[in-house]
Structures are given as structure tokens and as C-alpha cells.
């Protein structure tokens, strides 16, 4: 499960189905097979679920046909609440509070991957690879699963085969949005100026 969340692309071009299958198996073992369907209803109420799953929602927020790293970060939040997640590091409550208090204003300027790490340290979870030519999501969390994970969504050119140039246009991925908190899914996003400029046309 933790490998699938960190490297979702290894489990197929559209990995959300693989994540759901893995979670279904774990929930069967835990004798709670309905838990994921219940979570999907919560996601739907918040606007985080579509007819094509979480993936369909990200298509309206990030300029990629399939933003697997963001999708994995949403499933990781569920995995954290289930006690399945094994982060690389956890923030203490003070660090996490400072991060939440500062990050929305901080994201008011354009940033890149190294800016995030320089400002907030090594992430708890890296969704995607260390290769700067590819997008990724960085997640910061505490041991308490009730505290929201703060996700930084980074992008480095279109994932569409028809549009992808090589090498990608930027030396490292651009920060498009920071996401955390309860409530309507779209409202949990704080877009950088670059993120607002690149919002897909609905």
C-alpha cells in the first residue's frame, strides 16, 4: 500500500483502480469491507469524487490528463486515518500549526519544488519520484490522523503524450496549489499565481 501511494505510476497508467483494489483487500482483512464505499460517499459530498473517481476532480484543477500524485495524496489521507500509512517523517503539533498558519499566504507567490523543501523541510510523504522532470505531490502530516495532511501539488509540463515535450519545460516542477483542511474540496486549494493561470478550462 505505501509503495503504491508513493509510486502510483508503477501500478498502471491510471493507478486509482489499483489503490482501490489494495484498500478493498485490506478492509476485507479488517472485516470492514464497506469502509471505502463510505469514504467515497464523503468524498462525493465534499466534491472530491466524480463518475471517474478522484481523478476526474483533479482534471478540473491541475493541467494534466491524469494527475496521479494528487490522487494518491487523497487516498493517503484515508490510509492515515486507517493506521496504514508509514510516513518518512512526522511533524510535531507545533510545526504543523505553523505550517498551516503560514502556507496559504506563502503560496501567494510562485514557488518551485526546492522552495517548498527549503521552507518546510523534508516531506512526510513524497508522492512521485525524486526526478525533477516529473510532477509530484509533497505531503506533510503529524502522527494524529485527525490533523489534516498539507499537500503541495507540483507540475512540470503536460502528461499528455501529444503535448509532452522532452525535456520538460522547467528544471524543477512548479508549485500549482497547496491543499488541506475539511469542507468543500475545491475550497481546500490555495492556488499560486501560476496555478491560477494554468487552471484547466471547464
Residue frames as a rotation matrix with the C-alpha (Angstrom) as fourth column:
UNK 1
0.568 0.823 0.000 0.00
0.823 -0.568 0.000 0.00
0.000 0.000 -1.000 0.00
UNK 2
0.546 -0.400 -0.736 2.69
0.126 -0.829 0.544 2.51
-0.829 -0.390 -0.402 0.96
UNK 3
-0.610 -0.750 0.256 4.69
0.332 0.052 0.942 1.72
-0.720 0.659 0.217 -2.18
UNK 4
-0.218 0.617 0.756 1.59
0.971 0.064 0.228 2.14
0.092 0.785 -0.613 -4.34
UNK 5
0.771 0.512 -0.378 0.86
0.572 -0.818 0.057 5.52
-0.280 -0.260 -0.924 -2.77
UNK 6
0.201 -0.786 -0.585 4.44
-0.012 -0.599 0.801 6.76
-0.980 -0.154 -0.129 -3.22
UNK 7
-0.795 -0.515 -0.320 4.88
-0.360 -0.024 0.933 5.46
-0.488 0.857 -0.166 -6.77
UNK 8
0.114 0.960 0.257 1.37
-0.261 0.278 -0.924 5.15
-0.959 0.038 0.282 -8.20
UNK 9
0.331 -0.003 -0.943 2.66
-0.930 -0.168 -0.326 5.10
-0.158 0.986 -0.058 -11.78
UNK 10
-0.751 -0.660 -0.022 4.25
-0.659 0.746 0.096 1.70
-0.047 0.087 -0.995 -11.16
UNK 11
-0.635 0.587 0.502 0.76
0.156 0.734 -0.660 0.23
-0.757 -0.341 -0.558 -10.86
UNK 12
-0.117 0.559 0.821 -0.52
0.968 0.248 -0.031 1.25
-0.221 0.791 -0.570 -14.27
UNK 13
-0.706 -0.177 0.685 -1.24
0.503 -0.806 0.311 4.32
0.498 0.564 0.659 -16.33
UNK 14
-0.065 0.722 0.689 -4.38
-0.539 -0.607 0.585 5.02
0.840 -0.333 0.429 -14.34
UNK 15
-0.710 -0.528 -0.466 -3.49
0.041 0.630 -0.775 3.82
0.704 -0.569 -0.426 -10.86
UNK 16
-0.459 0.564 0.686 -6.58
-0.874 -0.427 -0.233 4.84
0.162 -0.706 0.689 -8.90
UNK 17
0.569 0.684 -0.457 -8.18
-0.608 0.724 0.326 1.46
0.554 0.092 0.828 -9.55
UNK 18
-0.029 -0.672 -0.740 -5.10
0.255 0.711 -0.656 -0.29
0.967 -0.207 0.151 -8.14
UNK 19
-0.850 -0.254 0.461 -5.27
-0.320 -0.447 -0.836 1.85
0.419 -0.858 0.298 -4.98
UNK 20
0.011 0.938 0.346 -8.94
-0.988 -0.044 0.150 1.00
0.156 -0.343 0.926 -4.52
UNK 21
0.545 0.168 -0.821 -8.28
-0.249 0.968 0.033 -2.71
0.801 0.186 0.570 -5.03
UNK 22
-0.488 -0.799 -0.352 -5.45
0.206 0.286 -0.936 -2.71
0.848 -0.529 0.025 -2.47
UNK 23
-0.772 0.234 0.591 -7.62
-0.613 -0.520 -0.595 -0.89
0.168 -0.821 0.545 0.06
UNK 24
0.333 0.921 -0.201 -10.55
-0.840 0.387 0.381 -3.21
0.429 0.042 0.902 -0.58
UNK 25
0.220 -0.326 -0.920 -8.30
0.134 0.944 -0.302 -6.17
0.966 -0.057 0.251 0.26
UNK 26
-0.824 -0.566 0.036 -7.03
0.074 -0.171 -0.982 -4.56
0.562 -0.807 0.183 3.46
UNK 27
-0.468 0.731 0.496 -10.56
-0.877 -0.454 -0.159 -3.67
0.109 -0.509 0.854 4.54
UNK 28
0.443 0.572 -0.690 -11.71
-0.482 0.801 0.355 -7.23
0.756 0.176 0.631 3.85
UNK 29
-0.277 -0.645 -0.713 -8.96
0.376 0.610 -0.698 -8.49
0.884 -0.461 0.074 6.17
UNK 30
-0.976 -0.105 0.189 -10.08
-0.106 -0.529 -0.842 -5.96
0.188 -0.842 0.506 8.79
UNK 31
-0.542 0.835 -0.097 -13.72
0.840 0.535 -0.088 -7.14
-0.022 -0.129 -0.991 8.36
UNK 32
-0.050 0.521 -0.852 -14.85
0.205 -0.829 -0.520 -3.66
-0.977 -0.201 -0.065 7.32
UNK 33
-0.487 -0.246 0.838 -15.48
0.805 0.247 0.540 -4.09
-0.340 0.937 0.077 3.59
UNK 34
0.445 0.773 0.451 -17.90
0.881 -0.470 -0.064 -1.14
0.162 0.426 -0.890 3.38
UNK 35
0.270 -0.337 -0.902 -15.46
0.577 -0.693 0.432 1.47
-0.770 -0.637 0.007 4.72
UNK 36
-0.790 -0.612 0.048 -14.12
0.396 -0.448 0.802 2.57
-0.469 0.652 0.596 1.34
UNK 37
-0.356 0.749 0.559 -17.61
0.756 -0.120 0.644 2.97
0.549 0.652 -0.523 -0.12
UNK 38
0.580 0.532 -0.617 -18.50
0.804 -0.498 0.326 5.09
-0.133 -0.685 -0.717 2.90
UNK 39
-0.200 -0.747 -0.635 -15.39
0.436 -0.648 0.625 7.20
-0.877 -0.152 0.455 2.30
UNK 40
-0.813 -0.071 0.578 -16.35
0.580 -0.190 0.792 7.63
0.054 0.979 0.195 -1.34
UNK 41
0.253 0.957 0.144 -19.73
0.870 -0.290 0.399 8.99
0.423 0.024 -0.906 -0.24
UNK 42
0.461 -0.183 -0.868 -17.93
0.564 -0.696 0.445 11.51
-0.686 -0.695 -0.218 1.99
UNK 43
-0.659 -0.752 -0.023 -15.69
0.412 -0.386 0.825 12.50
-0.629 0.534 0.565 -0.93
UNK 44
-0.469 0.554 0.688 -18.73
0.790 -0.084 0.607 12.91
0.394 0.828 -0.398 -3.15
UNK 45
0.588 0.703 -0.399 -20.42
0.809 -0.512 0.290 15.16
0.000 -0.493 -0.870 -0.60
UNK 46
0.253 -0.597 -0.761 -17.26
0.312 -0.694 0.648 17.32
-0.916 -0.401 0.010 -0.48
UNK 47
0.891 0.083 -0.447 -16.91
-0.371 -0.433 -0.821 17.44
-0.262 0.898 -0.354 -4.27
UNK 48
-0.106 -0.993 0.046 -13.81
-0.853 0.114 0.509 15.23
-0.511 0.014 -0.859 -4.26
UNK 49
-0.563 0.001 0.826 -15.45
0.186 0.975 0.125 12.36
-0.805 0.224 -0.549 -6.16
UNK 50
-0.209 0.474 -0.855 -16.77
-0.901 -0.433 -0.019 12.14
-0.379 0.767 0.518 -9.71
UNK 51
0.836 0.549 -0.010 -18.01
-0.492 0.741 -0.457 9.48
-0.243 0.387 0.890 -12.11
UNK 52
0.592 -0.717 -0.367 -14.33
0.040 0.481 -0.876 8.81
0.805 0.504 0.313 -12.82
UNK 53
0.416 -0.383 -0.825 -13.28
0.880 0.397 0.260 8.86
0.228 -0.834 0.502 -9.16
UNK 54
0.461 -0.366 -0.809 -10.89
0.392 -0.733 0.555 11.33
-0.796 -0.573 -0.195 -7.58
UNK 55
-0.518 -0.737 0.434 -9.07
0.691 -0.060 0.721 11.53
-0.505 0.673 0.540 -10.92
UNK 56
-0.027 0.596 0.803 -11.98
0.913 -0.312 0.263 13.31
0.407 0.740 -0.535 -12.58
UNK 57
0.861 0.320 -0.396 -11.93
0.481 -0.767 0.424 16.07
-0.168 -0.556 -0.814 -9.98
UNK 58
0.094 -0.917 -0.388 -8.21
0.330 -0.339 0.881 16.73
-0.939 -0.211 0.271 -10.39
UNK 59
-0.317 -0.192 0.929 -8.69
0.944 0.026 0.328 17.12
-0.087 0.981 0.173 -14.16
UNK 60
0.549 0.606 0.575 -10.52
0.631 -0.752 0.190 20.37
0.548 0.259 -0.795 -13.40
UNK 61
0.965 -0.181 -0.191 -7.77
0.049 -0.589 0.807 21.62
-0.258 -0.788 -0.559 -11.08
UNK 62
0.048 -0.999 0.015 -4.37
-0.196 0.006 0.981 20.54
-0.979 -0.050 -0.196 -12.43
UNK 63
0.435 0.182 -0.882 -3.41
-0.847 -0.249 -0.469 20.75
-0.305 0.951 0.045 -16.14
UNK 64
-0.799 -0.600 -0.026 -2.79
-0.575 0.751 0.324 17.03
-0.175 0.274 -0.946 -16.59
UNK 65
-0.166 0.735 -0.658 -4.95
-0.589 0.461 0.664 14.37
0.791 0.498 0.356 -18.13
UNK 66
0.704 0.328 -0.630 -4.25
0.233 0.732 0.640 12.20
0.671 -0.597 0.439 -15.10
UNK 67
0.055 -0.680 0.731 -2.60
-0.666 -0.571 -0.481 13.73
0.744 -0.460 -0.484 -12.03
UNK 68
0.334 0.125 -0.934 -1.69
0.218 0.954 0.205 10.52
0.917 -0.272 0.291 -10.21
UNK 69
-0.679 -0.690 -0.250 0.28
0.415 -0.080 -0.906 12.17
0.606 -0.719 0.341 -7.40
UNK 70
-0.683 0.514 0.519 -2.64
-0.679 -0.709 -0.191 14.28
0.270 -0.483 0.833 -6.23
UNK 71
0.345 0.813 -0.468 -4.97
-0.552 0.580 0.600 11.29
0.759 0.051 0.649 -6.43
UNK 72
-0.028 -0.454 -0.891 -2.55
0.474 0.778 -0.411 9.27
0.880 -0.434 0.194 -4.28
UNK 73
-0.897 -0.351 0.268 -2.44
-0.030 -0.556 -0.831 12.06
0.441 -0.754 0.488 -1.69
UNK 74
-0.132 0.929 0.344 -6.22
-0.902 -0.257 0.347 11.89
0.411 -0.264 0.872 -1.23
UNK 75
0.593 0.311 -0.742 -6.11
-0.113 0.945 0.306 8.12
0.797 -0.098 0.596 -0.74
UNK 76
-0.428 -0.829 -0.361 -3.16
0.365 0.207 -0.908 8.57
0.827 -0.520 0.214 1.63
UNK 77
-0.594 0.297 0.748 -5.35
-0.698 -0.653 -0.294 10.69
0.401 -0.696 0.595 3.91
UNK 78
0.570 0.816 -0.098 -7.78
-0.700 0.544 0.463 7.77
0.431 -0.195 0.881 4.15
UNK 79
0.356 -0.523 -0.775 -4.88
0.285 0.850 -0.443 5.36
0.890 -0.063 0.451 4.72
UNK 80
-0.688 -0.615 0.386 -3.57
-0.129 -0.420 -0.899 7.58
0.715 -0.668 0.209 7.53
UNK 81
-0.132 0.732 0.668 -6.93
-0.965 -0.250 0.083 7.50
0.228 -0.634 0.739 9.28
UNK 82
0.787 0.419 -0.454 -6.96
-0.368 0.908 0.200 3.70
0.496 0.010 0.869 8.97
UNK 83
0.616 -0.629 0.475 -3.48
-0.508 0.144 0.849 3.44
-0.602 -0.764 -0.231 10.55
UNK 84
0.806 -0.268 0.528 -1.91
0.511 0.765 -0.391 2.04
-0.299 0.585 0.754 7.37
UNK 85
0.844 -0.438 0.309 0.32
-0.031 -0.616 -0.787 4.94
0.535 0.655 -0.533 6.40
UNK 86
0.531 -0.771 -0.353 4.05
0.758 0.245 0.605 4.83
-0.380 -0.588 0.714 7.15
UNK 87
0.985 -0.111 0.133 5.38
-0.033 -0.877 -0.480 8.36
0.170 0.468 -0.867 6.59
UNK 88
0.239 -0.971 -0.018 9.07
0.552 0.151 -0.820 9.15
0.799 0.186 0.572 6.22
UNK 89
-0.886 -0.404 -0.228 8.79
0.402 -0.424 -0.811 11.73
0.231 -0.811 0.538 8.99
UNK 90
0.238 0.969 -0.065 6.06
0.872 -0.184 0.453 13.34
0.427 -0.165 -0.889 11.04
UNK 91
-0.394 -0.270 0.879 5.73
-0.029 -0.952 -0.306 16.93
0.919 -0.146 0.367 12.16
UNK 92
-0.744 0.232 -0.627 5.05
0.662 0.136 -0.737 17.74
-0.086 -0.963 -0.254 15.79
UNK 93
0.238 0.971 -0.033 1.90
0.958 -0.241 -0.159 19.70
-0.162 0.006 -0.987 16.60
UNK 94
0.285 -0.193 -0.939 3.76
0.182 -0.951 0.250 23.00
-0.941 -0.242 -0.236 16.78
UNK 95
-0.780 -0.622 -0.066 5.47
0.010 -0.119 0.993 22.56
-0.625 0.774 0.100 13.40
UNK 96
-0.576 0.633 0.516 2.19
0.815 0.403 0.415 21.54
0.055 0.660 -0.749 11.83
UNK 97
0.419 0.749 -0.513 0.33
0.778 -0.588 -0.223 24.51
-0.468 -0.306 -0.829 13.29
UNK 98
-0.104 -0.550 -0.829 2.99
-0.090 -0.825 0.558 26.91
-0.991 0.132 0.036 12.00
UNK 99
-0.912 -0.230 0.341 2.82
0.271 0.287 0.919 25.30
-0.309 0.930 -0.199 8.56
UNK 100
-0.159 0.939 0.304 -0.97
0.987 0.139 0.085 25.60
0.038 0.313 -0.949 8.39
UNK 101
0.455 0.374 -0.808 -0.87
0.562 -0.825 -0.066 29.17
-0.691 -0.424 -0.585 9.60
UNK 102
-0.128 -0.665 -0.736 1.74
-0.216 -0.705 0.675 30.33
-0.968 0.245 -0.053 7.09
UNK 103
-0.603 -0.394 0.693 1.27
0.441 0.560 0.702 28.30
-0.665 0.729 -0.164 3.96
UNK 104
0.366 0.793 0.487 -1.73
0.875 -0.115 -0.471 29.98
-0.317 0.599 -0.735 2.34
UNK 105
0.848 -0.131 -0.513 -0.06
-0.169 -0.985 -0.028 33.39
-0.502 0.110 -0.858 2.37
UNK 106
-0.157 -0.981 0.115 3.28
-0.261 0.154 0.953 31.82
-0.952 0.120 -0.280 1.39
UNK 107
-0.374 0.083 0.924 1.61
0.736 0.632 0.241 30.30
-0.564 0.770 -0.297 -1.68
UNK 108
0.661 0.621 -0.422 0.55
0.284 -0.727 -0.626 33.76
-0.695 0.294 -0.656 -2.80
UNK 109
0.219 -0.663 -0.716 3.79
-0.858 -0.480 0.182 33.89
-0.464 0.574 -0.674 -4.82
UNK 110
0.778 -0.008 -0.629 5.06
-0.436 0.714 -0.547 31.49
0.453 0.700 0.552 -7.46
UNK 111
0.211 -0.679 0.703 7.22
-0.807 0.285 0.517 28.71
-0.551 -0.677 -0.488 -5.99
UNK 112
0.185 -0.223 -0.957 9.07
-0.669 0.685 -0.289 25.59
0.720 0.694 -0.022 -7.12
UNK 113
0.664 0.113 -0.740 9.86
0.222 0.914 0.339 22.22
0.714 -0.389 0.582 -5.53
UNK 114
-0.284 -0.879 -0.384 13.07
0.702 0.083 -0.708 23.36
0.653 -0.470 0.593 -3.83
UNK 115
-0.538 0.162 0.827 11.29
-0.419 -0.903 -0.095 26.36
0.732 -0.397 0.554 -2.33
UNK 116
0.578 0.816 -0.005 8.82
-0.454 0.326 0.829 24.06
0.678 -0.477 0.559 -0.57
UNK 117
0.570 -0.412 -0.711 11.55
0.612 0.790 0.033 21.84
0.548 -0.454 0.703 0.90
UNK 118
-0.533 -0.801 0.272 13.72
0.428 -0.533 -0.730 24.81
0.730 -0.272 0.627 1.90
UNK 119
-0.370 0.468 0.802 10.81
-0.609 -0.774 0.171 26.43
0.702 -0.426 0.571 3.70
UNK 120
0.455 0.762 0.460 9.09
-0.867 0.260 0.426 23.43
0.205 -0.593 0.779 5.30
UNK 121
-0.267 -0.674 0.688 11.69
-0.783 0.568 0.253 20.65
-0.562 -0.471 -0.680 5.35
UNK 122
-0.956 -0.132 -0.261 11.64
-0.256 0.811 0.527 17.11
0.142 0.570 -0.809 4.06
UNK 123
-0.117 0.993 -0.008 8.06
-0.864 -0.098 0.493 15.99
0.489 0.065 0.870 3.41
UNK 124
-0.116 0.217 0.969 6.36
-0.711 0.663 -0.233 13.25
-0.693 -0.716 0.077 5.36
UNK 125
0.224 0.253 0.941 5.37
0.457 0.825 -0.331 11.63
-0.861 0.504 0.069 2.05
UNK 126
-0.535 -0.334 -0.776 6.70
-0.589 -0.512 0.626 12.09
-0.606 0.792 0.077 -1.46
UNK 127
0.381 0.699 0.605 4.07
0.189 0.582 -0.791 11.03
-0.905 0.415 0.090 -3.99
UNK 128
0.976 -0.176 -0.127 6.04
-0.160 -0.189 -0.969 10.50
0.146 0.966 -0.212 -7.19
UNK 129
0.525 -0.845 -0.101 9.74
0.809 0.533 -0.250 10.25
0.265 0.050 0.963 -7.91
UNK 130
0.310 -0.557 -0.771 12.75
0.460 -0.622 0.634 12.36
-0.832 -0.551 0.063 -6.98
UNK 131
-0.435 -0.466 0.771 13.25
0.891 -0.097 0.444 13.14
-0.132 0.880 0.457 -10.67
UNK 132
-0.489 0.228 -0.842 12.77
0.136 -0.934 -0.332 16.91
-0.862 -0.277 0.425 -11.17
UNK 133
-0.967 0.114 -0.227 11.50
-0.247 -0.211 0.946 16.34
0.060 0.971 0.232 -14.71
UNK 134
-0.461 0.838 -0.292 8.21
0.479 0.511 0.714 14.98
0.748 0.189 -0.637 -13.35
UNK 135
0.001 0.594 0.804 5.39
-0.612 -0.636 0.470 16.40
0.791 -0.493 0.363 -11.29
UNK 136
-0.572 -0.155 -0.805 4.79
0.489 0.723 -0.487 15.18
0.658 -0.673 -0.338 -7.75
UNK 137
0.526 0.664 0.532 2.92
-0.179 -0.525 0.832 15.92
0.831 -0.533 -0.158 -4.55
UNK 138
-0.688 -0.712 -0.138 4.59
0.073 0.121 -0.990 16.55
0.722 -0.692 -0.031 -1.18
UNK 139
0.456 0.886 -0.084 2.57
0.113 0.036 0.993 15.70
0.883 -0.462 -0.083 1.93
UNK 140
-0.719 -0.614 0.326 3.22
-0.209 -0.256 -0.944 16.98
0.663 -0.747 0.056 5.47
UNK 141
0.389 0.906 -0.165 1.43
-0.172 0.247 0.954 15.38
0.905 -0.343 0.252 8.41
UNK 142
-0.262 -0.371 0.891 1.51
-0.951 -0.060 -0.304 14.60
0.167 -0.927 -0.337 12.12
UNK 143
-0.992 -0.087 -0.092 1.02
-0.064 0.971 -0.229 11.31
0.109 -0.221 -0.969 13.92
UNK 144
-0.492 0.870 -0.015 -2.57
0.010 -0.012 -1.000 12.34
-0.870 -0.492 -0.003 14.64
UNK 145
-0.757 0.188 0.626 -4.74
0.651 0.314 0.691 11.25
-0.067 0.930 -0.360 11.69
UNK 146
0.355 0.915 -0.191 -7.35
0.887 -0.394 -0.239 13.85
-0.294 -0.085 -0.952 12.67
UNK 147
0.094 -0.410 -0.907 -4.89
-0.070 -0.912 0.405 16.62
-0.993 0.026 -0.114 11.78
UNK 148
0.930 0.368 -0.026 -5.09
-0.054 0.066 -0.996 17.42
-0.365 0.928 0.081 8.07
UNK 149
0.019 -0.900 0.435 -2.27
0.811 0.268 0.519 16.49
-0.584 0.343 0.735 5.76
UNK 150
0.468 0.013 -0.883 -0.92
-0.334 -0.923 -0.190 19.56
-0.818 0.384 -0.428 3.93
UNK 151
0.266 -0.286 0.920 -0.34
0.743 0.669 -0.007 18.66
-0.613 0.686 0.391 0.28
UNK 152
-0.011 -0.377 -0.926 1.80
-0.450 -0.825 0.342 20.63
-0.893 0.421 -0.160 -2.19
UNK 153
0.594 0.331 0.733 0.84
0.458 0.610 -0.647 19.85
-0.661 0.720 0.210 -5.79
UNK 154
-0.097 -0.780 -0.618 3.72
-0.401 -0.537 0.742 20.31
-0.911 0.320 -0.261 -8.24
UNK 155
0.776 0.455 0.438 3.69
0.283 0.370 -0.885 20.11
-0.564 0.810 0.158 -12.03
UNK 156
-0.225 -0.883 -0.412 6.31
-0.249 -0.357 0.900 20.07
-0.942 0.305 -0.140 -14.80
UNK 157
-0.732 -0.002 -0.682 4.56
-0.679 -0.084 0.729 20.09
-0.058 0.997 0.060 -18.15
UNK 158
0.276 0.953 -0.126 1.67
-0.961 0.271 -0.053 18.15
-0.016 0.136 0.991 -19.55
UNK 159
-0.364 -0.327 0.872 1.48
-0.409 0.897 0.166 14.39
-0.837 -0.297 -0.460 -19.04
UNK 160
0.729 0.683 0.047 -0.34
-0.218 0.296 -0.930 14.04
-0.649 0.668 0.364 -22.37
UNK 161
0.048 -0.733 0.679 1.73
0.645 0.542 0.539 12.13
-0.763 0.412 0.498 -24.90
UNK 162
0.410 0.201 0.890 0.60
0.888 -0.309 -0.339 14.56
0.207 0.930 -0.305 -27.58
UNK 163
0.887 0.043 0.459 1.68
-0.001 -0.995 0.095 17.62
0.461 -0.085 -0.883 -25.59
UNK 164
0.817 -0.570 -0.090 4.70
0.179 0.103 0.978 16.43
-0.549 -0.815 0.186 -23.60
UNK 165
0.708 -0.701 -0.088 7.97
-0.420 -0.316 -0.851 17.96
0.569 0.639 -0.518 -24.71
UNK 166
0.863 -0.481 -0.153 11.27
0.447 0.585 0.677 16.46
-0.237 -0.653 0.719 -23.68
UNK 167
-0.752 -0.034 -0.659 12.99
0.624 0.289 -0.726 17.52
0.215 -0.957 -0.196 -21.65
UNK 168
0.298 0.921 -0.250 10.12
0.954 -0.276 0.118 19.17
0.040 -0.274 -0.961 -19.77
UNK 169
0.475 -0.044 0.879 9.99
0.414 -0.870 -0.267 22.96
0.777 0.490 -0.395 -19.86
UNK 170
0.682 -0.163 0.713 11.23
-0.602 -0.679 0.420 23.59
0.416 -0.715 -0.562 -16.31
UNK 171
-0.331 -0.914 -0.234 14.33
-0.494 0.379 -0.783 22.49
0.804 -0.144 -0.577 -14.42
UNK 172
-0.972 0.152 -0.180 12.15
0.235 0.584 -0.777 21.55
-0.013 -0.797 -0.604 -11.47
UNK 173
-0.299 0.941 0.157 8.39
0.825 0.172 0.539 21.30
0.480 0.291 -0.828 -11.03
UNK 174
-0.706 0.180 0.685 6.29
-0.240 -0.971 0.008 24.36
0.667 -0.159 0.728 -10.32
UNK 175
-0.815 0.526 -0.244 4.02
0.429 0.262 -0.865 24.60
-0.390 -0.809 -0.439 -7.31
UNK 176
-0.652 0.668 0.359 0.45
0.182 -0.322 0.929 25.00
0.736 0.671 0.089 -8.56
UNK 177
0.287 0.835 0.470 -1.52
-0.462 -0.309 0.831 24.63
0.839 -0.456 0.297 -5.34
UNK 178
-0.928 -0.349 0.130 -1.46
-0.265 0.375 -0.888 23.81
0.261 -0.859 -0.441 -1.64
UNK 179
0.008 0.970 -0.242 -4.34
-0.361 0.229 0.904 21.72
0.933 0.080 0.352 -0.32
UNK 180
-0.863 -0.148 -0.483 -5.50
0.324 0.570 -0.755 20.96
0.387 -0.808 -0.444 3.22
UNK 181
-0.844 0.506 0.177 -8.49
-0.461 -0.517 -0.721 21.09
-0.274 -0.690 0.670 5.50
UNK 182
-0.542 0.747 0.384 -12.10
0.610 0.665 -0.432 19.91
-0.578 0.000 -0.816 5.63
UNK 183
0.019 0.675 -0.738 -15.06
-0.214 -0.718 -0.662 21.31
-0.977 0.170 0.130 3.75
UNK 184
0.921 0.388 -0.015 -15.75
-0.077 0.144 -0.987 21.56
-0.381 0.910 0.162 0.01
UNK 185
0.439 -0.811 0.388 -12.80
0.764 0.564 0.314 20.07
-0.473 0.158 0.867 -1.85
UNK 186
0.311 -0.314 0.897 -12.25
0.729 -0.527 -0.437 22.97
0.610 0.790 0.066 -4.24
UNK 187
0.792 0.066 0.607 -12.12
-0.220 -0.897 0.384 25.39
0.570 -0.438 -0.695 -1.31
UNK 188
0.836 -0.548 0.020 -9.28
0.208 0.350 0.913 23.44
-0.507 -0.759 0.407 0.32
UNK 189
0.217 -0.757 0.616 -6.98
0.974 0.122 -0.193 24.51
0.071 0.642 0.764 -2.55
UNK 190
0.618 -0.190 -0.763 -4.86
-0.021 -0.974 0.225 27.65
-0.786 -0.123 -0.606 -2.42
UNK 191
0.691 -0.315 0.651 -3.51
0.723 0.294 -0.625 28.26
0.006 0.903 0.430 -5.91
UNK 192
-0.289 -0.820 -0.494 -0.27
0.521 -0.567 0.638 30.06
-0.803 -0.073 0.591 -6.63
UNK 193
0.089 0.286 -0.954 -0.42
-0.585 -0.761 -0.282 32.71
-0.806 0.583 0.100 -9.38
UNK 194
-0.737 -0.406 -0.540 0.97
-0.675 0.412 0.612 30.08
-0.026 0.816 -0.578 -11.79
UNK 195
-0.860 0.458 0.226 -1.65
0.381 0.870 -0.314 27.61
-0.340 -0.184 -0.922 -10.61
UNK 196
0.043 0.902 -0.430 -4.44
0.126 -0.432 -0.893 30.10
-0.991 -0.015 -0.132 -11.29
UNK 197
-0.140 -0.157 -0.978 -3.07
-0.854 -0.481 0.199 30.84
-0.501 0.863 -0.066 -14.75
UNK 198
-0.804 -0.312 -0.506 -2.99
-0.548 0.719 0.428 27.15
0.231 0.621 -0.749 -15.58
UNK 199
-0.415 0.735 0.536 -6.39
-0.300 0.446 -0.844 26.14
-0.859 -0.511 0.035 -14.27
UNK 200
-0.872 0.112 0.476 -7.95
0.459 0.528 0.715 23.92
-0.171 0.842 -0.512 -16.94
UNK 201
-0.707 0.688 -0.164 -10.83
-0.703 -0.660 0.266 25.41
0.075 0.303 0.950 -18.85
UNK 202
-0.636 0.534 0.558 -14.00
0.012 0.729 -0.684 23.62
-0.772 -0.428 -0.470 -17.74
